[in-house]
Amino acid sequence: MIDKKIFFTEYKVTLDPNRSLDAKEISAIDDFIDFVDAEYRKLSLQQWAYVFATTFHETAFTFLPIREAYWLSETWRERNFRYYPYYGRGFVQITWKENYLKYSKILNEDLVKFPDLAMIPKYAFKILVHGFINGKFTGKKITDYINSKATDYKGARKCINGTDKDTQIASYASTFEDILRKSVI
């Protein structure tokens, strides 16, 4: 169980020192913590730290599910993504029709017909955690890098997106580990 008061205090000091969270972001982080609490036994503290770090990075620091190239229009995405309409959505942006089909079966929801379902936080979270645990994004599982013998936050990026921003996200994971050590009760 995560003590939200301690979590938010530490988060604001370490990861949000130069700006203030808006109400939507506070609510999104609050919901994310609730999702983590409900599934906490599935992963270790260090693995959860990496999940938090990945979500922090992939959602542009908001913990709100986002669309790939969120700063551009739907028309732009349609013209530029060869996998349209199955472009990235969620906490980690799943792409390609086969991934939407895979998660349709796992979630028992038709993400192929309604790809925006991946934007609903409870589904985005299930995709995120399932993908990390089962290696569904790249074939690499979180336990390949973070386990009882090692904590390789930099290598864990291979679970999501090769080595893109691996050092930066590893730094976030270390910070989230510190936050979780202080706030998990």
Summary of the structure (lengths in Angstrom):
residues: 185
radius of gyration: 16.0
end to end distance: 5.5
largest distance: 48.6
contacts: 571
relative contact order: 0.17
helix: 58%
strand: 5%
